[in-house]
């Protein structure tokens, strides 16, 4: 089972240049059963906060290539598991990733 966490997440990426860089992200969280889904939805504001805090520290270089996206997925799974504990989230599925 999967649920969408909030609306699109839009954050400023960490940048050393003068032009701001943005990340727009839409994800679904995959859990094993419906009761876990309800528990994750109940802590959605905490999950979004954990995501926002992490995403704002990223640089464009951190997101380059399939390896960058893989690391992003692993980190988001770790953070949602921390926010939703004792529920275990199986995966974070990307619906949209846009870097501008």
Number of C-alpha atoms within 10 A of each C-alpha: 13 20 17 17 18 14 10 15 17 17 20 18 19 15 15 9 7 6 7 11 16 18 20 14 17 17 21 17 21 20 20 14 10 12 11 19 18 13 14 28 17 12 15 18 14 17 21 18 14 16 19 15 11 16 21 16 13 17 17 15 8 13 16 12 9 9 11 14 15 13 13 18 17 13 16 22 21 15 20 26 18 16 20 19 13 11 17 17 22 15 19 22 17 14 11 12 14 10 15 10
